[in-house]
Amino acid sequence: MKSAVLLLAALLAAGCSKNIDTEEAVKEGIIKDIAKKVDVGSMDINVDSVSFSQNEADAQVSFMPKGGARSQAITMSYVMERQGDEWRIKSRNMNAHNEEQPGQTALPPGHPGVSGTLQPGTPLPPGHPQVPNSSK
């Protein structure tokens, strides 16, 4: 009798496990982490693709200003790790902008990468908008 009760309890516990192999669950895990550092309310966050393998998920996620154009998106690759009934970020990488995304335009030839900083005294091309000095 005692073993039957234990078996039934184990079956019920296993049956109550939440299915988190969904894009929405991955998105929730990412938002929960990044909300500690940025205002997620000002962004549109989209899980562009996700694949699941046991206790990990690989996701491509795009971030853009709320209501912004797809050309303004920044795309990140995430490796997520299942922890209980949640996905947690295991690692992340910003995707290279070598390939144009639909709706994106390439930087002009010879334009420095957008991740670099402008050296003091470097002249901007004619007509280029002013760049705020980030060293202040």
N, C-alpha and C positions, 0 to 999 in steps of 0.2 A: 504494500500500500504506500509506504513512504517513498519508494523508488518511483512509483507511478506519479505521485504528486511532484517530485523533483523533475521528472521527465516533462510533465505538463507545463511546469513553470519555465523550463528551459525553452520549450517550443513556443510558448507565449512571448518570451523575451526576444527570441529570434524573429518572430513574426512582427514585432512592434518596431523593428529597426527601420529608420526613416531612409527612403531612397533619396540620396543627394546627388546622384549622377545626372544632374540637369544643368543647363546653362544658367538658370536662375540661381541655383545654389552656389555655383562658382562665382557668379556676379556678386552675390551677397557676401561671400568670403573676401573678395577683393575690396569691395566698398567698406566693409568693416575694418580692414587694415588701413586703407589709404585715408579714410575719414579722420584718422588721428592726426594727419599731416596737411590735408588740403580740404577745401570747401567742395565736397562732392555735389552739393545742391546747385552749384553753378556750372556743372558739366553734364553732358549726355555721355553715358557709358554704355558701350555695346559689346557683348561677347560675340565676336565675329565667327569664331569656330572654337570647338572644344572636343577633345578626345579623352576617353577614360581608360585607364589600365590599372586594375586592382585598386590600390590605395593612392593613386596619383591621377592627376588630370593635367593635360597640356592645353592652354587656352591662348587665343589671340584676342586681344581686347583693344578697342579703340576709344579714345577720349577726345572730346571736342567741346568747345564752349556751348552752353545751353542754347539750342536753336541755331547753332553755327553750321557752316557748310562742311561737307565731308572733306573738302580740301584742307580744312583746318585741323583735321584729326591727327593725333599722335597715337601710334600703335605700339603696344607692348606685348611681349610674350611672357606668359606666366607658367610656372610649374607649381601646381597646387598639391597639397598633401591632405589626405583625409584624416581628421582628428575627431573621433566620435561622430556626431551628426553634422559636422561643419567642414568646409574646405578652408585651409590656411595656406598662405603664400609660402612656398618653399624657396623659390628663386624667381627673379624677373630680369628681363632684358628689354631695352628699347630696341625696336626693330630699325634696321638701317633704312634710310630714305633713298637708297640707290634705285629702287624700283618705284615708279609712279603708281599710286593708287588711283582708281577711277575718280575723276574729278580733281586730282591734284595736278599742279603744274611744277615743272622742274625749276631749280634755281638757274639763273643765267650762267653761261659758261664763264669759268674763272671766279665765280662767287665763292667766298670762303664758306665753310660749313657753318650751319646755324648753331652748332654746339660750342664753337670757339668764341673767344672774346676778342673784341677789337682792341688792338694795341694803341696806347695813347699816341696822338699825333698822326695816326694813319688817316689820310684824307679819304672821304667818301666820294663815290662817283657823282658827277653832276646830276642833280635831280633826286638823289637818294634821300629818303627821309632821315631825320636825325636819329641817332641811336643814343639812348640814355647811358650815361657813364655808370657802370655797375660797381666801380671801385669806391663810390662815395658812401 
